[in-house]
C-alpha cells in the first residue's frame, strides 16, 4: 500500500481522516506534531499555514508516496496557490472533507483543488466513513 501524507489547514479534518483510514474510533484531538503510521502521515495544520513551518512539510513528503491536499468543504478560502502540486516530487491528490455540513460548498473546494493542480479528487465524510474506502482502494493500486 502506498503511504499518504495529509496536508491542510487546522480544522480541515486531517486527523479525523487519519483515524478513519486506520479504522480507529473517531475522537478529536489537536495534532501538535507529525504523526507517522504505516500507511498515513498526519501533519499539524500550522505547518501548512506558516511559511517557516511549511518547509518541514516538503521534507516529510520524502517519507510518503502520495501527497493528500485537504480542503474542508466549509473553508472560506484555500491556502494552496495555483499549480502548487507542480512543486511536489510526489503524486498529489485532492481530498474534500466535511462534505455533509450545512454550509459545505463542495464545488468551490473542488475548484480550489483543481486550481492547485490536483487531477484526482476524493470527497469524504470521515465521521460516517463516506469516501474513505475509495482513498484506501486508490492507495492499494
Secondary structure as UniProt FT lines:
FT   STRAND          4..7
FT   TURN            10..11
FT   HELIX           14..21
FT   TURN            22..23
FT   STRAND          35..36
FT   STRAND          40..42
FT   HELIX           45..49
FT   HELIX           51..60
FT   HELIX           61..63
FT   STRAND          66..72
FT   TURN            73..74
FT   TURN            82..83
FT   HELIX           84..87
FT   STRAND          91..97
FT   TURN            99..100
FT   TURN            102..103
FT   HELIX           106..116
FT   STRAND          121..123
FT   TURN            126..129
FT   HELIX           132..140
//
